[in-house]
Amino acid sequence: MAPPALGSQVAAAASVPVGSDSLAKGAALKGNSTLNFRTKPCIGMALAWKNRTQQPRRLNKVLCMSVQQASRSKVAVMPVELEKAKEPLLHLYKPKEPYTATIVSVERLVGPRAPGETCHVVIDHGGNVPYWEGQSYGVIPPGENPKKPGSPNTVRLYSIASTRYGDSFDGKTASLCVRRAVYYDPETGEEDPSKRGVCSNFLCGSKPGDKVQITGPSGKIMLLPEDDPNATHIMIATGTGVAPYRGYLRRMFMEDVPTFKFGGLAWLFLGVANSDSLLYDEEFTNYLQQYPDNFRYDKALSREQKNKSGGKMYVQDKIEEYSDEIFRLLDGGAHIYFCGLKGMMPGIQDTLKKVAEQRGESWDQKLSQLKKNKQWHVEVY
């Protein structure tokens, strides 16, 4: 199912849909002397496999060389002017006048046993479409709108999976995490090309140098609050919903941001089908090793793990497993984020309600208070 047109992509106050076809950011770097960016400066440049389906999982790194450093030194970012804005920019480019950006790289993120294909797409916007962590870009795929002959395709929204400095740390690129949407006939088992997700297949199939029409940036719901650098951030994702959290975590743990020195707790819950489906796992695992007091990482692998009842392990099961701690952190002012397919929310809400009742609390009242305090952030599609 394709996401709605841009005009209809405003849901409830706490929920803004983003596109992924519903299937499923230069200048010279001035890093620490222990880093070497001269040959492989960032993700997407090093792995150009002809046959991606046979690419070994262990080589499917898709991470910046900086996370391979032995020390805990961070990467210098520029231009620092990107830190001066008091508010995020919104809708610099609109559907009728999009910005023409250029594809830098497209790399497969998942291993051979993952159901479906998810890609990391780096787009060069030349510094002309600046954004903040947690915002989205719109993408207009080439071709005609099948429902409006003669008109361009509608905009699909994608959460940005990089910080405002991008994967090259120079403020000129943005990265998207895109799952290729395909449809298989239930009777024949054959793929039906006519029902492919238009935008996801365009992005996953694009090549370096290809042009892409983008709009935005958009969104304020998922912006990373930075007023308290020691705050707790609980991040819950299914699949490509991990995109904004990758941006948060790079800002917290990878980049040397002059105005933001994170000293709090970031706790990521990621739900995917199996180990081969994990996205940016090596980046996250590296943070876990380097910052064990500031980062926690829990995976829910539905096809490999069992919950306490013997059923498949989903993110809500992990939430229930750590519910006492999560509720205590929320009571202490923690922010909690949800991003992924909208189908994730009913199960999560049911689990939170059950836990609240077991604690003698009213979930409706607690949820209302979390929203009032701006601790509750939801972006589903």
Secondary structure as the mmCIF struct_conf table of DSSP 4:
data_model
#
loop_
_struct_conf.conf_type_id
_struct_conf.id
_struct_conf.beg_label_comp_id
_struct_conf.beg_label_asym_id
_struct_conf.beg_label_seq_id
_struct_conf.end_label_comp_id
_struct_conf.end_label_asym_id
_struct_conf.end_label_seq_id
HELX_LH_PP_P HELX_LH_PP_P1 ALA A 2 ALA A 5
HELX_RH_3T_P HELX_RH_3T_P1 LEU A 6 SER A 8
BEND BEND1 ALA A 12 ALA A 12
TURN_TY1_P TURN_TY1_P1 ALA A 13 ALA A 14
STRN STRN1 SER A 15 SER A 15
BEND BEND2 SER A 20 SER A 20
TURN_TY1_P TURN_TY1_P2 ASP A 21 SER A 22
HELX_LH_PP_P HELX_LH_PP_P2 ALA A 27 LEU A 29
TURN_TY1_P TURN_TY1_P3 SER A 33 THR A 34
BEND BEND3 ARG A 38 THR A 39
BEND BEND4 CYS A 42 CYS A 42
TURN_TY1_P TURN_TY1_P4 ILE A 43 GLY A 44
BEND BEND5 MET A 45 ALA A 46
BEND BEND6 LYS A 50 LYS A 50
HELX_RH_3T_P HELX_RH_3T_P2 ARG A 52 GLN A 54
HELX_RH_3T_P HELX_RH_3T_P3 ARG A 57 LEU A 59
BEND BEND7 LEU A 63 LEU A 63
HELX_RH_3T_P HELX_RH_3T_P4 MET A 65 GLN A 68
BEND BEND8 ALA A 70 SER A 71
STRN STRN2 VAL A 75 ALA A 76
BEND BEND9 MET A 78 MET A 78
HELX_RH_3T_P HELX_RH_3T_P5 VAL A 80 GLU A 83
TURN_TY1_P TURN_TY1_P5 LYS A 84 LYS A 84
BEND BEND10 LYS A 86 GLU A 87
BEND BEND11 LEU A 92 LEU A 92
STRN STRN3 TYR A 93 LYS A 94
TURN_TY1_P TURN_TY1_P6 PRO A 95 LYS A 96
STRN STRN4 GLU A 97 GLU A 97
STRN STRN5 TYR A 99 ARG A 108
BEND BEND12 VAL A 110 VAL A 110
TURN_TY1_P TURN_TY1_P7 PRO A 112 ARG A 113
BEND BEND13 ALA A 114 GLY A 116
STRN STRN6 THR A 118 ASP A 124
TURN_TY1_P TURN_TY1_P8 GLY A 126 GLY A 127
BEND BEND14 ASN A 128 VAL A 129
TURN_TY1_P TURN_TY1_P9 GLU A 133 GLY A 134
STRN STRN7 SER A 136 ILE A 140
BEND BEND15 PRO A 142 GLY A 143
STRN STRN8 GLU A 144 ASN A 145
TURN_TY1_P TURN_TY1_P10 PRO A 146 LYS A 147
STRN STRN9 LYS A 148 PRO A 152
HELX_LH_PP_P HELX_LH_PP_P3 ASN A 153 VAL A 155
STRN STRN10 ARG A 156 SER A 159
STRN STRN11 ILE A 160 ILE A 160
BEND BEND16 SER A 162 SER A 162
TURN_TY1_P TURN_TY1_P11 ARG A 164 PHE A 169
BEND BEND17 ASP A 170 LYS A 172
STRN STRN12 THR A 173 ARG A 179
HELX_LH_PP_P HELX_LH_PP_P4 ARG A 180 ALA A 181
STRN STRN13 TYR A 184 TYR A 184
TURN_TY1_P TURN_TY1_P12 PRO A 186 THR A 188
STRN STRN14 GLU A 191 GLU A 191
HELX_RH_3T_P HELX_RH_3T_P6 PRO A 193 LYS A 195
BEND BEND18 ARG A 196 ARG A 196
HELX_RH_AL_P HELX_RH_AL_P1 VAL A 198 GLY A 205
TURN_TY1_P TURN_TY1_P13 PRO A 208 GLY A 209
STRN STRN15 LYS A 211 SER A 218
BEND BEND19 LYS A 220 LYS A 220
TURN_TY1_P TURN_TY1_P14 ILE A 221 MET A 222
BEND BEND20 ASP A 227 ASP A 227
TURN_TY1_P TURN_TY1_P15 PRO A 229 ASN A 230
STRN STRN16 THR A 232 THR A 238
HELX_RH_3T_P HELX_RH_3T_P7 GLY A 239 VAL A 242
HELX_RH_AL_P HELX_RH_AL_P2 ALA A 243 LEU A 249
HELX_RH_PI_P HELX_RH_PI_P1 ARG A 250 MET A 254
STRN STRN17 GLU A 255 ASP A 256
TURN_TY1_P TURN_TY1_P16 PRO A 258 THR A 259
BEND BEND21 GLY A 264 GLY A 264
STRN STRN18 LEU A 265 VAL A 272
BEND BEND22 ALA A 273 ASN A 274
HELX_RH_3T_P HELX_RH_3T_P8 SER A 275 SER A 277
BEND BEND23 LEU A 279 TYR A 280
HELX_RH_AL_P HELX_RH_AL_P3 ASP A 281 GLN A 290
TURN_TY1_P TURN_TY1_P17 PRO A 292 ASN A 294
STRN STRN19 PHE A 295 LEU A 301
TURN_TY1_P TURN_TY1_P18 SER A 302 GLU A 304
STRN STRN20 LYS A 306 LYS A 306
TURN_TY1_P TURN_TY1_P19 LYS A 308 SER A 309
BEND BEND24 GLY A 310 GLY A 311
STRN STRN21 LYS A 312 LYS A 312
HELX_RH_AL_P HELX_RH_AL_P4 VAL A 315 GLU A 321
TURN_TY1_P TURN_TY1_P20 TYR A 322 TYR A 322
HELX_RH_AL_P HELX_RH_AL_P5 SER A 323 ASP A 331
TURN_TY1_P TURN_TY1_P21 GLY A 332 GLY A 333
STRN STRN22 HIS A 335 GLY A 340
TURN_TY1_P TURN_TY1_P22 LYS A 342 GLY A 343
HELX_RH_AL_P HELX_RH_AL_P6 MET A 344 GLN A 358
TURN_TY1_P TURN_TY1_P23 ARG A 359 GLY A 360
HELX_RH_AL_P HELX_RH_AL_P7 TRP A 363 LYS A 372
TURN_TY1_P TURN_TY1_P24 ASN A 373 LYS A 374
STRN STRN23 TRP A 376 VAL A 380
#
